Amino acid sequence: MSDTPRQAPRKPVHLAVYDTYADWETGHTTAHLTRRGHRVRTVAFAAEEPVTTMGGVRIRPDLALAGLRPEDSSLLILTGAALWDTGDTLAPFAAKAREFLAAGVPVAAICGATAGLAREGLLDGRRHTSAAAEYLAAQPGYGGGPEYVEADAVTDGDLITAGPTEPVAFAREVFARLDVYEPVVLDAWYRLFHDSDATAYPVLAAATDPGDG
Protein backbone atom coordinates (compact mmCIF):
# COMPACT_ATOMS: atom_id res chain seq x y z
CA MET A 1 0.00 0.00 0.00
CA SER A 2 1.34 3.41 -0.93
CA ASP A 3 2.17 5.85 1.86
CA THR A 4 1.61 8.80 -0.47
CA PRO A 5 -1.09 10.99 1.05
CA ARG A 6 -4.19 11.54 -0.99
CA GLN A 7 -4.69 14.99 -2.41
CA ALA A 8 -7.68 16.66 -0.83
CA PRO A 9 -10.47 17.24 -3.35
CA ARG A 10 -10.82 20.80 -4.54
CA LYS A 11 -13.65 22.80 -3.10
CA PRO A 12 -16.12 23.79 -5.81
CA VAL A 13 -16.27 27.13 -7.52
CA HIS A 14 -19.68 28.74 -7.00
CA LEU A 15 -21.34 30.66 -9.83
CA ALA A 16 -24.15 32.99 -8.80
CA VAL A 17 -27.14 32.79 -11.14
CA TYR A 18 -30.23 34.97 -11.19
CA ASP A 19 -32.77 36.23 -13.69
CA THR A 20 -31.20 38.43 -16.42
CA TYR A 21 -27.76 36.92 -15.73
CA ALA A 22 -25.41 37.85 -18.60
CA ASP A 23 -24.61 34.46 -20.13
CA TRP A 24 -21.52 35.46 -22.10
CA GLU A 25 -19.53 36.98 -19.26
CA THR A 26 -18.44 33.76 -17.57
CA GLY A 27 -18.42 31.21 -20.40
CA HIS A 28 -14.64 31.11 -20.76
CA THR A 29 -14.19 31.01 -17.00
CA THR A 30 -16.51 28.14 -16.20
CA ALA A 31 -15.70 26.05 -19.29
CA HIS A 32 -11.96 26.04 -18.72
CA LEU A 33 -12.23 25.64 -14.96
CA THR A 34 -14.28 22.51 -15.59
CA ARG A 35 -11.83 21.20 -18.15
CA ARG A 36 -9.03 21.67 -15.66
CA GLY A 37 -10.78 19.58 -13.02
CA HIS A 38 -12.67 22.17 -11.00
CA ARG A 39 -16.31 21.61 -10.11
CA VAL A 40 -18.64 24.52 -10.84
CA ARG A 41 -21.87 24.69 -8.87
CA THR A 42 -24.61 27.25 -9.42
CA VAL A 43 -26.15 29.15 -6.53
CA ALA A 44 -29.39 31.14 -6.61
CA PHE A 45 -31.96 32.54 -4.21
CA ALA A 46 -33.74 29.19 -4.17
CA ALA A 47 -32.30 25.77 -4.97
CA GLU A 48 -33.82 23.94 -7.92
CA GLU A 49 -36.02 26.93 -8.82
CA PRO A 50 -35.04 27.81 -12.40
CA VAL A 51 -33.69 31.22 -13.34
CA THR A 52 -33.64 32.67 -16.83
CA THR A 53 -30.53 34.28 -18.23
CA MET A 54 -30.42 37.38 -20.38
CA GLY A 55 -30.09 35.08 -23.38
CA GLY A 56 -33.27 33.18 -22.48
CA VAL A 57 -31.48 30.07 -21.17
CA ARG A 58 -33.08 28.41 -18.14
CA ILE A 59 -30.75 27.22 -15.38
CA ARG A 60 -31.76 24.96 -12.51
CA PRO A 61 -29.47 25.95 -9.60
CA ASP A 62 -27.58 23.50 -7.46
CA LEU A 63 -28.07 25.21 -4.11
CA ALA A 64 -29.64 28.16 -2.34
CA LEU A 65 -27.69 31.28 -1.45
CA ALA A 66 -28.59 30.99 2.24
CA GLY A 67 -26.86 27.63 2.42
CA LEU A 68 -23.60 28.75 0.80
CA ARG A 69 -20.68 28.98 3.24
CA PRO A 70 -17.27 30.45 2.35
CA GLU A 71 -15.49 27.50 3.94
CA ASP A 72 -17.17 25.18 1.42
CA SER A 73 -16.01 27.12 -1.62
CA SER A 74 -12.83 28.06 -3.47
CA LEU A 75 -14.34 31.08 -5.27
CA LEU A 76 -17.61 32.98 -5.70
CA ILE A 77 -18.32 34.37 -9.17
CA LEU A 78 -20.84 37.20 -9.52
CA THR A 79 -21.94 37.95 -13.06
CA GLY A 80 -23.54 41.01 -14.56
CA ALA A 81 -27.32 41.20 -14.83
CA ALA A 82 -29.91 43.85 -15.59
CA LEU A 83 -31.20 43.40 -12.04
CA TRP A 84 -28.03 44.94 -10.59
CA ASP A 85 -29.07 48.26 -12.15
CA THR A 86 -32.78 48.24 -11.33
CA GLY A 87 -32.76 48.13 -7.54
CA ASP A 88 -31.47 46.09 -4.63
CA THR A 89 -32.95 42.73 -5.60
CA LEU A 90 -29.49 41.17 -5.82
CA ALA A 91 -28.08 42.85 -2.71
CA PRO A 92 -28.00 39.51 -0.81
CA PHE A 93 -25.39 38.28 -3.29
CA ALA A 94 -23.21 41.31 -2.52
CA ALA A 95 -23.69 40.61 1.18
CA LYS A 96 -22.54 37.02 0.57
CA ALA A 97 -19.47 38.40 -1.18
CA ARG A 98 -18.71 40.32 2.02
CA GLU A 99 -18.80 37.03 3.96
CA PHE A 100 -16.41 35.44 1.47
CA LEU A 101 -13.90 38.28 1.55
CA ALA A 102 -14.03 38.42 5.34
CA ALA A 103 -13.21 34.70 5.39
CA GLY A 104 -10.33 35.08 2.92
CA VAL A 105 -12.14 33.28 0.09
CA PRO A 106 -11.87 34.96 -3.34
CA VAL A 107 -14.72 36.78 -5.08
CA ALA A 108 -14.76 37.54 -8.80
CA ALA A 109 -17.25 40.15 -10.05
CA ILE A 110 -17.84 41.34 -13.60
CA CYS A 111 -19.99 44.07 -15.14
CA GLY A 112 -23.04 45.06 -13.06
CA ALA A 113 -21.94 42.89 -10.17
CA THR A 114 -19.20 45.45 -9.52
CA ALA A 115 -21.93 48.02 -8.90
CA GLY A 116 -23.47 45.71 -6.32
CA LEU A 117 -20.12 45.40 -4.58
CA ALA A 118 -19.71 49.18 -4.75
CA ARG A 119 -23.01 49.71 -2.95
CA GLU A 120 -21.93 47.15 -0.36
CA GLY A 121 -18.74 49.14 0.25
CA LEU A 122 -16.52 46.26 -0.82
CA LEU A 123 -14.56 48.23 -3.43
CA ASP A 124 -13.43 50.91 -0.97
CA GLY A 125 -9.75 50.46 -0.23
CA ARG A 126 -9.30 47.77 -2.90
CA ARG A 127 -7.96 48.26 -6.41
CA HIS A 128 -10.74 47.48 -8.89
CA THR A 129 -12.26 48.20 -12.27
CA SER A 130 -15.68 48.10 -13.94
CA ALA A 131 -17.44 49.34 -17.05
CA ALA A 132 -16.36 52.93 -16.31
CA ALA A 133 -15.35 55.01 -13.33
CA GLU A 134 -18.50 57.12 -13.78
CA TYR A 135 -20.68 54.02 -13.54
CA LEU A 136 -19.39 53.22 -10.08
CA ALA A 137 -19.30 56.86 -8.98
CA ALA A 138 -23.07 56.94 -9.43
CA GLN A 139 -23.59 54.09 -6.95
CA PRO A 140 -24.78 55.14 -3.47
CA GLY A 141 -22.27 54.36 -0.74
CA TYR A 142 -19.32 54.00 -3.10
CA GLY A 143 -16.10 55.54 -1.85
CA GLY A 144 -13.57 53.65 -3.89
CA GLY A 145 -12.86 56.25 -6.54
CA PRO A 146 -9.16 56.62 -5.66
CA GLU A 147 -8.67 52.86 -6.14
CA TYR A 148 -10.36 52.68 -9.56
CA VAL A 149 -8.04 51.33 -12.29
CA GLU A 150 -8.53 51.73 -16.03
CA ALA A 151 -7.77 48.12 -16.98
CA ASP A 152 -9.46 45.12 -18.58
CA ALA A 153 -9.49 43.25 -15.26
CA VAL A 154 -7.93 43.79 -11.85
CA THR A 155 -7.00 41.50 -8.98
CA ASP A 156 -6.44 42.93 -5.50
CA GLY A 157 -5.86 40.14 -3.02
CA ASP A 158 -9.04 38.09 -2.92
CA LEU A 159 -11.08 40.44 -5.14
CA ILE A 160 -11.22 40.20 -8.94
CA THR A 161 -13.17 42.73 -11.00
CA ALA A 162 -13.71 43.30 -14.72
CA GLY A 163 -15.86 45.31 -17.09
CA PRO A 164 -18.61 43.87 -19.31
CA THR A 165 -16.50 43.67 -22.47
CA GLU A 166 -13.67 41.66 -20.91
CA PRO A 167 -14.79 38.06 -20.26
CA VAL A 168 -11.42 36.68 -21.38
CA ALA A 169 -9.38 38.99 -19.15
CA PHE A 170 -11.79 38.14 -16.33
CA ALA A 171 -11.15 34.43 -16.87
CA ARG A 172 -7.40 35.02 -16.94
CA GLU A 173 -7.49 36.65 -13.50
CA VAL A 174 -9.59 33.81 -12.09
CA PHE A 175 -7.20 31.22 -13.52
CA ALA A 176 -4.22 33.06 -12.05
CA ARG A 177 -5.84 33.31 -8.61
CA LEU A 178 -6.70 29.60 -8.55
CA ASP A 179 -3.38 28.46 -10.12
CA VAL A 180 -5.23 26.79 -12.99
CA TYR A 181 -2.31 27.21 -15.41
CA GLU A 182 1.41 27.80 -15.10
CA PRO A 183 2.23 31.45 -15.91
CA VAL A 184 3.67 30.73 -19.37
CA VAL A 185 0.64 28.59 -20.24
CA LEU A 186 -1.77 31.19 -18.91
CA ASP A 187 -0.08 33.81 -21.07
CA ALA A 188 -0.52 31.54 -24.09
CA TRP A 189 -4.17 30.89 -23.20
CA TYR A 190 -4.84 34.63 -23.02
CA ARG A 191 -3.02 35.40 -26.26
CA LEU A 192 -4.98 32.71 -28.06
CA PHE A 193 -8.45 33.54 -26.79
CA HIS A 194 -8.10 37.31 -26.46
CA ASP A 195 -5.72 38.21 -29.26
CA SER A 196 -6.32 35.30 -31.68
CA ASP A 197 -2.56 34.75 -31.65
CA ALA A 198 -2.06 31.44 -33.43
CA THR A 199 1.53 31.19 -32.19
CA ALA A 200 0.15 30.65 -28.68
CA TYR A 201 -1.68 27.45 -29.59
CA PRO A 202 1.32 25.08 -29.61
CA VAL A 203 2.32 26.30 -26.13
CA LEU A 204 -1.15 25.71 -24.79
CA ALA A 205 -1.62 22.39 -26.58
CA ALA A 206 1.68 21.03 -25.30
CA ALA A 207 0.87 21.85 -21.71
CA THR A 208 -2.79 20.85 -21.43
CA ASP A 209 -4.96 17.80 -21.95
CA PRO A 210 -6.27 17.06 -25.45
CA GLY A 211 -9.23 19.28 -26.23
CA ASP A 212 -8.54 21.64 -23.34
CA GLY A 213 -7.88 24.53 -25.73
C-alpha positions, 0 to 999 in steps of 0.5 A: 500500500502506498504511503503517499497521502491523498490529495484533498479534493478541490472545493467547488467554484460557485457561480451565482445565477439569477434572472437576467444573468449575462450568459456570455460573461463567464463562459470562458471562466466556467468552461476552462475551470471545468476542463481543468478539473474544477467543479462549478456549482450554481447558486441562486436565491432558491435551490432547484427553482429555475432562473432565466438568463439574459439570453433566455437560457433556463438554469436549474441551480444547485443550491440556495444562497442561504446555504452557501458557506465560504469555507465550502467554496474556493471562489464565488463568481458574480456575473452582470445582470440587468437586475443589478441596475434596477434596484437592490434585488441582488443585494443579498449576493453582494452581502454574501461576497462580504462574507467570502472576503471576510473569510479570505475566500476569493470573489470575482465580479464582472460588469453590473456585479461590480456596482453591487459590490460598490453599494456594499462598500466592498470596493473601498480600499481595494484596487478594482475596475468596472465598465467605467469610473462614472458608472461606479461613482453613481452608486450610493455608498461607493467611496472607492474612486481613488482605487479605480483602475482603467484596466481590462481586469484587476486583482487585488488580493481576494477580489477580482473585477472586470468590465462587461466587455472583458470576459477573457481577461476576467477568466485570466485573472480567475485562472491566475488566482486559482493556479489553474495554469502555469504562468507561461501557459496562462499567457498563451491561453490569453493570447490565443483567446483574447488576441487570436494569436495562433503562435500561442496554440502550440504552447497551450496544446503542449501543456494541457490535456487534449481538447482543453484549448 
